[in-house]
Amino acid sequence: MSSVAIMWFRRDLRLADNPALVEAASHDRLLPIWIDETLDAGAQAAGSAVRVWQHHGLEALNAALGGHLALYNGPAKEVFAGLLTRFDIKAVYWNRCYEPWRMARDAALKEWLKAKGIIAQSSNGSLLWEPWEINKADGTPYKVFTPYYRKGCLAALAPRPPLAAPSRIHCIKDQRTQSLPQLNLLPKRPWANEIMQHWKTGEQGAAAQLEAFLEQGLGDYKTGRDFPSKLNVSRLSPYLQGGELSPNQIWYAVRDRALDMNVDHFCSELGWREFSYSQLYHNPDFHRQNLQAKFDSFPWRNAPEDLHAWQRGQTGIPMVDAGMRELWQTGYMHNRVRMVAASFLVKNLLIDWRHGEAWFRDTLVDADPASNVASWQWVAGCGADAAPYFRIFNPATQGKKFDPTGAYIRKWIPELRTFPDKFLFAPWEAEGHASADMFANSEYPAPIVNLKQSRERALAAFKRLG
């Protein structure tokens, strides 16, 4: 039997702009594989929504590969050991992942394969710049975003242009592969089907969403992105997370347009994603440890009932609840509302950011291992370049400012659809007015916390940190 090269797909479920696949496709016989890995100790598991996304992404990738994608589960080294007994493996290619535990495992696997005389080569298929490439002049990592992006990223070599998909891929099929349903990526509840009704997955879905954003959203991105009822957000993050689209494809597609404030601002958002990966790379316990150690003694509340109300969109605070219901029904939440909902949890409710991070990780289809944690630490005030402790979003004010017609709140909270604009963002203020009976008779709950009092409580707790 002639020799075989393996293409190990991971967070890169696409044919275009896939550096590892380009290398692997140069071989005469290619075995494309994906492994539902048994995690190492200390690893952070993918959430339910991400696994649902993976299921559909793998289905699309398999079709693009003519049904040749081989699926396995178990520890990666054991899977490769089994393949080595059945195939004459000459080379293994993959694109890098950047969680510290995974990088350590990959390094050990590469050494093991090379000791057996097998080519083992990894590539960058996920980031515009490698985390170890962007550092300050003294060699230490940046801790503030603006100099990281402006002085580090933009001053470095430009990101590589996207690569075309290989013109020919000579795939072989492993007859011992598992079927996609056997991987059990779909949770046993109808929620998995409901969220996917809002998305077109796979590489074609990613390309369609990118084109829609370029035509409909980019032109007013800098201003419009803050308004949840507008179409200016890109909604590309699930495809980045799943790897159906690369940041390089997005970067060059956007910058091919006239470079204006909208393009510059959108590219800086890609820069925030890079900054998040820099933090992940340099902090092995990023997902569970405060970057600022003084927060280790912060007096978080143990309030399971409040946490549950937040998770289910039943806090009685419309802007928060609308976002949490959007999340539950679609696997996604508008970026402005994410900040409002997160701020409410960690500051108004004083619930540990790790509870919020875990819920988002389980329910967001774009739950990225770096960006999700970095965003929660930023809102909580304990991360790099974090929001100052006194920045506490007022959900009612945020609603009035960024959802002025109430279109977003009314879409996700049907109990308030007939409520007058005057009290829509703070229904409890209707007391003593003609709308009071409407609120009292609705199924929408009373607020679980007083916004003003909880803000003062949070400020007092943060000030005690020093």
N, C-alpha and C positions, 0 to 999 in steps of 0.2 A: 504494500500500500504506500502511495506517495505521501510525503509529509503534509501536515496540516498546520495552519495558523489559526489561533483563536482570537476572536474579537469579543472582549468582555464588556458588554454594555452595562452602564450603571445609571448615572444621571445625565444621560446623553442619548435619549431614545429618538434618534434622527439619523438620516443619511447625509444631509448637507452640513457643511462646516463641522465635520467630525474628524479631528486630526488623527485619532487612533484608528478609525475605520479606513482613512486614506492609506495609512501604513499597512494595515492588515490586508486590504484589498489588493495589494501588489503581489500577494502570494497566489499560487494556482488553486489552492483549495482552502476555503475559509469556513470555520465553524463559528457562527455567531451565537453567543450565550448570554443569559441573564441569570443571576443567582439571588434568590430570596435568602439573604444571609442570616445565619445564626449569629447573634451579636456577641461581641466580646464584653467582658466585665467593664462597667462604666460607660458603655455606649448608650446613646439616646435613640430609642426606637422611633421609626417613622409613625406618624399618627394615622388614624383611620381614614381620613379624607385623602391624605397623600397616597395611601395604599389603593384606594379606589381609583385615583388618578393613574397610578402605575398600571393597574389592571387594564384600563382602556388604552393607555399609551403603549403597553406591550402588545396589545391586540393589533393596534395600527402598525407598529414596527414589524411585527411578524408578517402582516400582509405585504408591507413594502419589501420584505426580504423573501417573498415568494413562499412563505410558510416554513422557512428553514430555521427560525429562531428556537434555540434549545433552552429549556427552562429547568432549573434545579433549585433545591433548597438545602440548607445546611451550612456548616463552616466552609468558607471559600477554599481553604487549603485541601479539605477533604474532597470537595467537588473536583478540584484540579487533579488530585491524586488518582481519583477514579478515571478521569478522562485520559490520563497518561497511560493507564493500563489498556485502554481500548483504541487509542489513536496514536499515530506517530507525530507527536506535537513538536513542531520546529520553533514556534514563536507564539507569544501571548502579548496582546496589546490592550491597553485600557486608557481611559481619560481619568485624570486625578480627581479624587474627592479630598476635602480639606479638614474634616474633623480630625483632631489629633490622634484619637484611637485608630481611625481608619488609615491615616498616613503611616502610623507605626506598623499596622498589620500589612499594609501594601509593601512597605520596605522589606519586611521579613519574607513575604511571599516572593518578591522579586529576587531576593538573595537565594531562596530555596530553588526557584526555577533555574536561575543562572548556574547554580551548582550542578544541575542536571544537564547542562549544556543547551538550555533552551533560551532563546532570545526573550527577554522580558522588558517591555518598553512602555512607559507611561507618557501621556501628553497633557497639555492644558486645553481642555475643551469646555471649560466652565467659567473662566474669569478673563477679564480684559488684561489684568496684570497679576502676576504671581504675588502672593502675600509677602514673600521674602525679597521682592524686588523694590518695594516702595518703603523706604525708611528715611529718617532724618539724616542730616549730614554726619552725625556722630554714630550712625548705624543702628540707633534705637528706633522702635516703631512709633509712628505718630499716635497721639492720643486725642487730637482735635481734628475734626473733619475738614474744615476749610483748608488749612495748610496741607493736610494729607492729599486732598484732591487737587488743589491748585498748584502747590509747589512740588508735590510728589508725583501724582498720576499724570497730570497734563504736561509736566516737564520731562517725563520719561518718554521712551520710544512709543510711538503711536501703536494702539492695539493692532494685531495682525488682521489683515482683511479676511473675510470669511472664505472658506474653501468650498469648491463645488463638490457635489456628491460624486463618488467614484463612478466612472462611466460603465465599468463592468465589475460585478462581484460574483465570484464563482463559489457559491455556498454549497456546503454539504449538510446533510441532516443526521442528527443523532437519533437513532430509533428508540433510545432509552430516555428520551426527554419526558418531562411531566407535561400534562396539559395545563393550560392557564387556570381553569377552575380548581385544579388540584393544589395550586399555591394558596388558595383561600385568602386572596387579597380583599375580597368584598366582605364587609361585615354583614352579619345576619339580621339586617333590619332594612326597611324600605327607604330610610334616609339616604342610603347609598345611591339608589336610583333617582331620587328626587333632586339631589344636588347636581347630578350630571346632566339633567335636562336643560341646565343653563349654560352648557359648554359644548363646544365641538373640539374633541381632543385629537391627538396625533399631530404629526408634522404639518399636515394640510390645514388642520384647525389653527395651528400656530401661525402659519403664513397668512391665513385669512384674517386673523385678529390683528396682526401687525399692519396689514394693508388698511384695515378699517380704522385703526388708530392714526395712521399717517394721513388719511383722507378726512377723518371726522374730528379727531381729538387734539392733534399736535398744534394746530393753528392757534388755539387759545389755551394751551396747556398751563402756562404759569399761573394764570388767574383761575381758569375754569376747573382745575384739578381739585380745588377746595370745596366745590359744590357737588354734593353727592347725587343730585338729580340730573346733573349734566353728564355728557359723554366724553369728557376730556381725559379721564384716567385711561391708561393704556390697557389694563386688564391682561398684561403680558406675563405677570409674575407667576401664574401657575405653569406656563409653558417653560419659563426659565427654571423653575423648581424641578419640573419633570424632565427637562432636557430636550424637549421637542423644538426648542429654539435656543440659540446661543446668544450671549451678550454682544458678541462681535457682529452677528447678523443685525441686531437691533441698532447698535452704535452706528454702523455705516449706513443703514437704511435711513436713519434719522438725520445724520449729518450730510447726507446727499441733498437734503433740503437746504434752503437758505438759512445760514447760521444766524439765528436771532435769539431773543431772550427765551422763547419757548423751547427751542432746540437746546440751548445752553442749560436751561433749568432741567429739562428731562434728562440730559446726559449726566447732570450732577446727581440725579436720583440713581442712575446706574453706578455712579461713584459711591453713593451711600452703601450700595450692595457690596462693592469692593471693600469699603471700610469695615463693614461687618465681618467679612471673611478675614481681614487682617487681624481683627480682634480675636476671632475664633482660632486662627493659626497660632497666635502668640499667647493664648490663655487656655490651656488644656481643660480646665474645669469651668469654662465660660458658661455652660448651660445651667450650672447650679451654684456658682460662686460669684458674689458681688465683686465687680472690678474695683470698687472703692470699699476697702475693708471696714471703714467706720460704719457701714450699713449692716455689718454682721450683728450689731446689737440693737437694731431698729425694733421698736415694739409693735410688730405686726399683730393684728387681731386674729384670733381663731374664731371665725364666724361662718360655719358651714351653711347656715340658712341664707345669709347674705350672698355668699358665693354662688349658691344654687339659683337664687333669684337673678343674679347677674348673668349666669350662664344661659338661663332660659328667657331672658328679655322680659323679666317681670319685676324690675326695680321701681317702677313708677316714675322713672325719669325718661321722657319720650326719646330724646336723641340717643341715649344709651341703649334703650330697649329696641329701637328701630335697627340699630347696627347689629345687636346680638341676634335679632331675628333674621336679618339678612344673612348673617353668617350661618345660622342653623339651616336655613332653607336653600342656600346657594353654595356654601363652602367658601364664601368670599365676603369681605367687608370693605367698603370704601375707605381710602387711606385717612382722610380727615376724621371719619367717625371712629376708626381704630384708635386714634390718639385720644379721642374723647372718652371712649369706653374704657380704655386702659387706665387713663388718668383717674377716672371715677373709681375703678377697682382699688388701685394702690393708694390713692390719696383721700378720696371721700370715704371709702370703706376701710382703708388701712389693712388691706389683705395682701399678703406676700405676692410679689410679682411673679414668683415661680408657679403659683396656682393659675394665674392668667396665661402665662407662657405655655403651660401644659394644656390648657383648654384650647388655645389657638392652635397649638401643634396638632391636636387631635381632630380639629374641625375645619381648618383652613386647607383648601386644595393647594395653596401656595406656601405652606408652612416650610420655610427654608431653615436649615439648621443653624445658619449664621444670622440672617436678617431677623428672624423671629426673636431670638434671644437678645440681640443687640437693641432691637426696638423696645423690648420690655425693660431692659436695664436703663435705656435712655429715658423713658417715661418715669420710671421709678426714681431716677436721679442718682443711681448707683453705678452707672456705666461710664464709658468713655464719652467725652463731650456731651455729658448728659444735660437734660433740661434742668434748670435751677429748681431747688426745692419749692420756691414760692410760685412756680408756674403751675397753677392748678386750673385746669379748664373748667369753666362753668358750662355744664351741658345745655342749660336753657339759653344762655347767651350765644353759645356756639350754634344752636339750632336756629335762632332768630337771624344770625348773621349769614350762615351758609345754607340754610334751607328756608329762605324767606317766605316762599309760598306754601311751605309745609308739604310739598309733594313727596319728599322722601319719607317723612314720618307717617303720612297717611297711607303710603304704599305698604309699609311693613307693620303698621299698627292699625288694623281695621276698626278697633274699638274707638279710635279717635277721628275717623274719617269725617264725621259730621260736626266735629268740635270747631268752634270759631277760632280764627287765626290768633286773636288776642290772647287766648289762654292755651293754645295748642302746645307750646313749648314748656309750659309750667302749669299743668291743669289744676294743681292745688291752689293756685292763686285765684281761681274762680269763686272761692268761698265768699259769700255775701253778694254775688252777682247773679244775674239771671241764668248764667250757664252752670251754676253750682249743682242744680238738680241733674243736669245732663251728665256731669262727671260722676255724681254720686250713684246714678243709676246705670252707669256703664260697667263693663266687666274689667276695665283697666284698673290696676291696683294703685293704692295710695303710695307715695314715695317711702322707701324703706329707710331713708336718712334725710335729714335736713341739710341742704346744700351749704348754707352759710355756716351752720354750727360745725359740720364735718370738715369744712375747709379750715376753720380756726383750729380744730383739733389736730389736723394734719400739720399745719404750720407750727404749732407748739411742739409736736413730736419731732419734726425735722430740725427745729432750732436746737433742741437738746443734743443733737448729734455733734454740734460744734462746727 
